[in-house]
Amino acid sequence: AVNCKPLGRRARREDADPQRVDGLRRQVEQLAAATNVERAVLDNLRAWLAGDWAAAHGAARAQAELAPGSIPHFQVAEEARRLNRPREAREVLAELDPDKGEMHGWIYYWLELATAHHLLGDHTRELETAARARQAHPDDPMAVLLEVRALAGLGRVDDVLRLGDQALASPPARRPWPGELVLEAALELRTHG
């Protein structure tokens, strides 16, 4: 069996060369021993390369059925959000345990869940999600960004400004950088404030 996860991750990177990724995909397809999971990963990859988000959603769902509770299960929520189906994304994420398996220690679970709440206008639950993310990932600036978005959605300008000031006073070692966080805060306050 071939591990197709790195191939799928590489294809989704912004700097991925579609021709190179397609060549890798063809090589993997030629392997007769591909499992059902690997075929589902390849279907998802094909859909991504074609820009067919509905097919990507279907392929992610097929992967999740073969590997429940895994990253592909999470990916169903991600693909649902891309299709502007945040309610479905939230329901799928509720099926996962962020403290177990592949979700454990992964900030992107919280990012996707908070984004679903945000898109549904449920800023109170978004703030609760951001608080859980900050508890689970106290040193990750992404968790702060989630809190900033939720607070802006609730119109809590002073709290947003306080977090922006804190971010500018102690720059993190990784993204989002303080300037990105402050820009996001400004955009969210303009939208919701």
TIBA-228543 format. One record per residue (C-alpha): residue in three letters; chain; x, z, y. Coordinates in nm, 2 decimals. Example, Ala and Ser with C-alpha at 12.3 -4.5 7.8 and 13.67 -1.06 7.14 Angstrom:
BEGIN
[rec "ALA","A",[1.23,0.78,-0.45]]
[rec "SER","A",[1.37,0.71,-0.11]]
//
This chain:
BEGIN
[rec "ALA","A",[0.00,0.00,0.00]]
[rec "VAL","A",[0.11,-0.07,0.36]]
[rec "ASN","A",[0.07,0.18,0.64]]
[rec "CYS","A",[-0.12,-0.03,0.90]]
[rec "LYS","A",[-0.16,0.25,1.16]]
[rec "PRO","A",[0.16,0.18,1.35]]
[rec "LEU","A",[0.06,-0.19,1.36]]
[rec "GLY","A",[-0.28,-0.10,1.51]]
[rec "ARG","A",[-0.13,0.14,1.76]]
[rec "ARG","A",[0.13,-0.13,1.87]]
[rec "ALA","A",[-0.15,-0.38,1.92]]
[rec "ARG","A",[-0.33,-0.15,2.15]]
[rec "ARG","A",[-0.04,-0.08,2.38]]
[rec "GLU","A",[-0.07,-0.26,2.71]]
[rec "ASP","A",[0.27,-0.43,2.66]]
[rec "ALA","A",[0.19,-0.56,2.31]]
[rec "ASP","A",[0.28,-0.92,2.26]]
[rec "PRO","A",[-0.04,-1.07,2.10]]
[rec "GLN","A",[0.16,-1.35,1.92]]
[rec "ARG","A",[0.40,-1.10,1.77]]
[rec "VAL","A",[0.12,-0.86,1.67]]
[rec "ASP","A",[-0.08,-1.15,1.52]]
[rec "GLY","A",[0.23,-1.25,1.32]]
[rec "LEU","A",[0.26,-0.90,1.19]]
[rec "ARG","A",[-0.11,-0.90,1.10]]
[rec "ARG","A",[-0.07,-1.22,0.90]]
[rec "GLN","A",[0.23,-1.08,0.71]]
[rec "VAL","A",[0.03,-0.77,0.62]]
[rec "GLU","A",[-0.28,-0.98,0.52]]
[rec "GLN","A",[-0.06,-1.17,0.28]]
[rec "LEU","A",[0.00,-0.85,0.08]]
[rec "ALA","A",[-0.24,-0.86,-0.21]]
[rec "ALA","A",[-0.23,-0.49,-0.25]]
[rec "ALA","A",[-0.41,-0.41,0.07]]
[rec "THR","A",[-0.65,-0.12,0.03]]
[rec "ASN","A",[-1.00,-0.11,0.18]]
[rec "VAL","A",[-0.87,0.12,0.46]]
[rec "GLU","A",[-0.59,-0.13,0.54]]
[rec "ARG","A",[-0.84,-0.42,0.55]]
[rec "ALA","A",[-1.06,-0.22,0.79]]
[rec "VAL","A",[-0.76,-0.16,1.01]]
[rec "LEU","A",[-0.68,-0.53,1.01]]
[rec "ASP","A",[-1.04,-0.61,1.09]]
[rec "ASN","A",[-1.02,-0.38,1.39]]
[rec "LEU","A",[-0.69,-0.54,1.49]]
[rec "ARG","A",[-0.84,-0.89,1.47]]
[rec "ALA","A",[-1.14,-0.77,1.69]]
[rec "TRP","A",[-0.90,-0.62,1.94]]
[rec "LEU","A",[-0.69,-0.93,1.96]]
[rec "ALA","A",[-1.01,-1.14,2.01]]
[rec "GLY","A",[-1.15,-0.90,2.27]]
[rec "ASP","A",[-1.46,-0.85,2.05]]
[rec "TRP","A",[-1.55,-0.49,2.12]]
[rec "ALA","A",[-1.86,-0.49,1.91]]
[rec "ALA","A",[-1.66,-0.61,1.61]]
[rec "ALA","A",[-1.40,-0.35,1.69]]
[rec "HIS","A",[-1.67,-0.08,1.68]]
[rec "GLY","A",[-1.80,-0.21,1.35]]
[rec "ALA","A",[-1.45,-0.21,1.20]]
[rec "ALA","A",[-1.38,0.14,1.33]]
[rec "ARG","A",[-1.70,0.26,1.17]]
[rec "ALA","A",[-1.59,0.10,0.84]]
[rec "GLN","A",[-1.26,0.28,0.86]]
[rec "ALA","A",[-1.43,0.61,0.94]]
[rec "GLU","A",[-1.66,0.58,0.63]]
[rec "LEU","A",[-1.34,0.55,0.42]]
[rec "ALA","A",[-1.16,0.83,0.60]]
[rec "PRO","A",[-1.40,1.08,0.76]]
[rec "GLY","A",[-1.25,1.33,1.00]]
[rec "SER","A",[-0.95,1.11,1.07]]
[rec "ILE","A",[-0.82,0.91,1.37]]
[rec "PRO","A",[-1.04,0.61,1.27]]
[rec "HIS","A",[-1.34,0.84,1.28]]
[rec "PHE","A",[-1.24,0.94,1.64]]
[rec "GLN","A",[-1.20,0.57,1.71]]
[rec "VAL","A",[-1.57,0.51,1.65]]
[rec "ALA","A",[-1.63,0.72,1.96]]
[rec "GLU","A",[-1.37,0.54,2.16]]
[rec "GLU","A",[-1.52,0.20,2.07]]
[rec "ALA","A",[-1.87,0.33,2.15]]
[rec "ARG","A",[-1.76,0.44,2.49]]
[rec "ARG","A",[-1.60,0.09,2.55]]
[rec "LEU","A",[-1.95,-0.05,2.47]]
[rec "ASN","A",[-2.10,0.18,2.73]]
[rec "ARG","A",[-2.26,0.40,2.46]]
[rec "PRO","A",[-2.13,0.75,2.57]]
[rec "ARG","A",[-2.42,0.93,2.39]]
[rec "GLU","A",[-2.31,0.78,2.07]]
[rec "ALA","A",[-1.95,0.87,2.15]]
[rec "ARG","A",[-2.05,1.23,2.21]]
[rec "GLU","A",[-2.24,1.24,1.88]]
[rec "VAL","A",[-1.95,1.10,1.68]]
[rec "LEU","A",[-1.71,1.35,1.84]]
[rec "ALA","A",[-1.94,1.63,1.75]]
[rec "GLU","A",[-1.89,1.54,1.38]]
[rec "LEU","A",[-1.51,1.61,1.42]]
[rec "ASP","A",[-1.34,1.94,1.43]]
[rec "PRO","A",[-1.07,1.94,1.71]]
[rec "ASP","A",[-0.89,2.22,1.54]]
[rec "LYS","A",[-0.84,2.06,1.20]]
[rec "GLY","A",[-0.67,1.76,1.04]]
[rec "GLU","A",[-0.56,1.47,1.26]]
[rec "MET","A",[-0.75,1.60,1.56]]
[rec "HIS","A",[-0.56,1.93,1.57]]
[rec "GLY","A",[-0.33,1.94,1.87]]
[rec "TRP","A",[-0.45,1.60,2.00]]
[rec "ILE","A",[-0.55,1.60,2.37]]
[rec "TYR","A",[-0.72,1.26,2.33]]
[rec "TYR","A",[-1.01,1.42,2.14]]
[rec "TRP","A",[-1.08,1.63,2.45]]
[rec "LEU","A",[-1.03,1.33,2.68]]
[rec "GLU","A",[-1.28,1.12,2.50]]
[rec "LEU","A",[-1.54,1.40,2.48]]
[rec "ALA","A",[-1.50,1.49,2.85]]
[rec "THR","A",[-1.53,1.12,2.94]]
[rec "ALA","A",[-1.85,1.09,2.74]]
[rec "HIS","A",[-2.00,1.39,2.92]]
[rec "HIS","A",[-1.88,1.25,3.25]]
[rec "LEU","A",[-2.04,0.91,3.19]]
[rec "LEU","A",[-2.37,1.09,3.09]]
[rec "GLY","A",[-2.36,1.29,3.42]]
[rec "ASP","A",[-2.34,1.61,3.22]]
[rec "HIS","A",[-2.07,1.77,3.43]]
[rec "THR","A",[-2.14,2.12,3.32]]
[rec "ARG","A",[-2.06,2.03,2.96]]
[rec "GLU","A",[-1.77,1.82,3.09]]
[rec "LEU","A",[-1.63,2.13,3.26]]
[rec "GLU","A",[-1.67,2.34,2.94]]
[rec "THR","A",[-1.48,2.07,2.75]]
[rec "ALA","A",[-1.21,2.06,3.01]]
[rec "ALA","A",[-1.17,2.44,2.98]]
[rec "ARG","A",[-1.14,2.41,2.60]]
[rec "ALA","A",[-0.88,2.14,2.65]]
[rec "ARG","A",[-0.68,2.36,2.89]]
[rec "GLN","A",[-0.70,2.65,2.65]]
[rec "ALA","A",[-0.58,2.43,2.36]]
[rec "HIS","A",[-0.32,2.24,2.57]]
[rec "PRO","A",[-0.22,2.47,2.86]]
[rec "ASP","A",[0.09,2.27,2.95]]
[rec "ASP","A",[-0.07,1.92,2.94]]
[rec "PRO","A",[-0.15,1.78,3.28]]
[rec "MET","A",[-0.42,1.56,3.11]]
[rec "ALA","A",[-0.63,1.88,3.06]]
[rec "VAL","A",[-0.60,1.95,3.43]]
[rec "LEU","A",[-0.72,1.60,3.51]]
[rec "LEU","A",[-1.02,1.66,3.29]]
[rec "GLU","A",[-1.10,1.97,3.49]]
[rec "VAL","A",[-1.06,1.79,3.82]]
[rec "ARG","A",[-1.30,1.52,3.72]]
[rec "ALA","A",[-1.56,1.77,3.60]]
[rec "LEU","A",[-1.53,1.98,3.91]]
[rec "ALA","A",[-1.56,1.68,4.14]]
[rec "GLY","A",[-1.87,1.58,3.94]]
[rec "LEU","A",[-2.02,1.92,4.01]]
[rec "GLY","A",[-1.93,1.88,4.38]]
[rec "ARG","A",[-1.69,2.18,4.38]]
[rec "VAL","A",[-1.46,2.04,4.64]]
[rec "ASP","A",[-1.26,2.36,4.71]]
[rec "ASP","A",[-1.18,2.40,4.34]]
[rec "VAL","A",[-1.07,2.03,4.32]]
[rec "LEU","A",[-0.84,2.07,4.62]]
[rec "ARG","A",[-0.70,2.39,4.47]]
[rec "LEU","A",[-0.60,2.22,4.15]]
[rec "GLY","A",[-0.46,1.92,4.35]]
[rec "ASP","A",[-0.24,2.16,4.55]]
[rec "GLN","A",[-0.13,2.33,4.23]]
[rec "ALA","A",[-0.04,2.00,4.07]]
[rec "LEU","A",[0.16,1.89,4.37]]
[rec "ALA","A",[0.35,2.22,4.38]]
[rec "SER","A",[0.46,2.21,4.02]]
[rec "PRO","A",[0.50,1.85,3.90]]
[rec "PRO","A",[0.46,1.81,3.52]]
[rec "ALA","A",[0.72,1.65,3.29]]
[rec "ARG","A",[0.46,1.38,3.18]]
[rec "ARG","A",[0.16,1.19,3.29]]
[rec "PRO","A",[-0.07,1.21,3.47]]
[rec "TRP","A",[0.17,1.27,3.76]]
[rec "PRO","A",[0.05,1.49,4.05]]
[rec "GLY","A",[-0.01,1.18,4.26]]
[rec "GLU","A",[-0.23,1.03,3.99]]
[rec "LEU","A",[-0.42,1.35,3.96]]
[rec "VAL","A",[-0.48,1.37,4.34]]
[rec "LEU","A",[-0.59,1.00,4.35]]
[rec "GLU","A",[-0.83,1.06,4.06]]
[rec "ALA","A",[-0.97,1.37,4.25]]
[rec "ALA","A",[-1.02,1.16,4.56]]
[rec "LEU","A",[-1.20,0.88,4.37]]
[rec "GLU","A",[-1.42,1.13,4.19]]
[rec "LEU","A",[-1.50,1.32,4.51]]
[rec "ARG","A",[-1.59,0.99,4.68]]
[rec "THR","A",[-1.82,0.90,4.39]]
[rec "HIS","A",[-1.98,1.24,4.35]]
[rec "GLY","A",[-1.92,1.42,4.68]]
//
